[in-house]
């Protein structure tokens, strides 16, 4: 899938600077841009490092927002999380398209009445299969299952009332959802290459049994990042 539609996206990078070295300085925002740019060469992206208190002065000129993952919890009391929450609410009021991954997807759920809690199984790291339970017009490919990298130990345990789930697994019944017609949210990481997954694992302290499980699942085939990238861009340009 290649589209050519001139849209401008604000990428809200929620990874603190101290973690950038974990993947040789490759930022999550740039990884998302690298994933999405080939799908829509006419799209432009502005990056805001929200953990550094960088926020757009206005969102009037943006077609949509993309919220990345983060090592932080949505329950942390950091000021930037409050500012990001306010920005998401304002973008919703202005009917901007909003795509949110991992931390971002959890934050959207929390903002609009859902709940986020620790995952009962502990860390979920690696390539896990997902059942695609609903198909939308912005999905150019509509497989019944996809694989996608996970890296988290918290998850959405209750969705906002009007959310519609479209991807699930046994571990994550609410893995991906839409909210209204302008939110696309998912727990996984289509932006991360295997290199990054292994580096993040090496930098994360966890029990040995969970570490070994994560190593196995990182090697569990290739994730369908390209399909999820097409879905993201299809959602943003519609």
N, C-alpha and C positions, 0 to 999 in steps of 0.2 A: 504493500500500500504506500503510495506517495501522493500527498496532496500539496497544492500550492495555494495557500490562503494566507494573506498577510495578517497575522495576529501578533499581539504583544503580550508576553507573559511575565509577571513578576514572580521570581523564584525566591521563596522565603526559606533560606538555609538555616536549619535549627540545630546544627552541630557546632559545639563550642570549638574555638580555635585550637585548644590544647589537644584535641583529638585528631586534628588533620594529619599529624605525623604518623598516625597508625596506618595510613595507607599512602605513605610517601608524599603527602601533601595534596593528593587528589581529593577535591571537595565533593560532597554529595550533589551540590547544585550543578557542578560541571558535568558530573556523570549523568544526571537527568538531561541536561542540554545535549550531551553527546548521544543519548538514546533517542531523543525526540527530533533533533535537527534534521537528520536524514529523511525522516518521515514527512516533514513539512519544511522544506528549505526556505520558505518565505516567512517563517515564524522568527520573531526576535525575542530575546530574553534579557531581562535585567535581574541581577542577583542582589539580594539583600541579606546580609548576615545578621539575622535578628538577635542572636545571642550576644552580638556586639552592639546592640541597640541601633542597628541600621534598619530603618523602615521607609517605605515610600512616603513622600510628602503627600501624595494624592494617588488614588487608584483610578482616577477618571480615564486615563489614557490606556488602561490595561483591559484586554479582553478577558483575562482570567488570572488566577493565582495558583501556584503549585507549592505545597507545603511538604518539606522533606521529613525524613525520620530524624531521630535525635537520641543520644545516650541518656537524655533527661527523661524524667517521668512527668506525665501531665499533672501529677499531684504535687510537684515541687512548687515552692512559693517564689520562684525567681520573677523579677519584674518583667522581663521580656516575654514570659509566657502570658502574663496578663495583657500586655500590649498586643501580642499576637492574637489572643482570643478576641480582643476588641476589634482588631482589623478584620478577622474572619467574619464577625457579626456584621460589620459595616459592609463588607463585600457581599454578604448574603442579602442585605437590605437593598443593595444596588444591583442585585441579580447577576453578579459576576460568576463565571465558571470557576469552580474551585476543585482542584485535584489534590488529595492528601494521602500521603504514604506513612505507614507505621505510626510513629509518634503523632504525625498530623492527623491520621485517621482516628486515632484514639482521642485527640484533642477535640476534633469536630463532634465526636459522639458525646463527650463530656459537656461541651458547650450547650448542646441542644437536648440535654436531659437523659442521656445514656449513662452507663457506668463502666469504669475501667478498673480492673483488679489484677492481682498477680495471677499468672497462669498456673493452674494446679500441677501441671507436668514440669514446672521449672522452665529452664531455658529451652526455646525452640529455635534451633539454628540449622540451616541447611536447606536443601531442595525438597519440598513436600508437595505432594499432589493435591490438587483442588478440584472439586466438582463444580462445574459451571451450571447453575440452576436456573438462570434466566438470561435471555439474550435481548440486546437492545439494538436500535438502528445504527448506533455509532460503533458497533462491533463489525469490522469487515471480515474477521474470521470468527466462527462460532463453534469452537471445539467443545466437546462434552467435558473434557478435563484439561488442566494445564498444570505444569510444575512452576514453582516460583520460590526464590530464596526467602527464608525467614531469618530474622535475628532479633529476638525479643524475649522478655520474660514477663511482660504484662500484656493483657489483651482486653478487648471490648467484651464485657460480660452481659451487658444489656444495651440494646440499641435505642436511639431516639424513637419515639412512637411512630413516625411516618417513614422511617427508613425501610428500604427494600433490599434484602440480601440477594446477591447474584453469584456469589462464590463461597463455598464452604468446604470444610474438612471435618473429620471426626474431632480433631483437636480444637478447631476454630469454626463453630457453626455460623459465626457472624464475621467471617474473614473479609468480605468485601461487600459494600453496600452503596446505594445511591440515596440521596436525601433531597426531596424536591426534584427539580429538574436542573439544578446547578451544582450539586456536590457528587463527586466520584471519590470514594474512599476505600482503601485497602491496606491490609496489614503488612504485605510483603515488600520486596525490594527488587523491582525489575532493573534498577539502575546499577546494582552492584555486580562486578565481575567476580569470578572465583578467587582471583588474587586478593581482592579486598576482603572477601569472606574469611579466607585463611588468616589474613593479617589481623582482622578484628578478633577472631577466635584466639589467636596467640596473645592478644593484649587484654583478654577478658579473664578475670578470676572466677572459677566455678569448680564444683566437685569433679573429680576425675571421671566418674561414670558419665556425667553430662558432657564433658569435654570429648570423650571418645565417641559418644553418640553423635555429637556435632560434626566431628571429623568424617564419620561415615556418611552423614546426610549431605555434607558439602560435596562429596564425591558421588552423590546419588543422581547421576545423569545431568543433562543440561537443562536449566530452567527455560521456560518459554517467555523470556524477557521481551522478545520482539513482538509477540502477540499483545502483551500488556502495554507496550509502548504505543502500538497502533490504537489500542482502545483508548489510552489517555489522550492521544492527539485527536482521534475521532470525536471524543467527548468535547474537547476544547474548541474545535472548529465548527461544530454543528450550529 
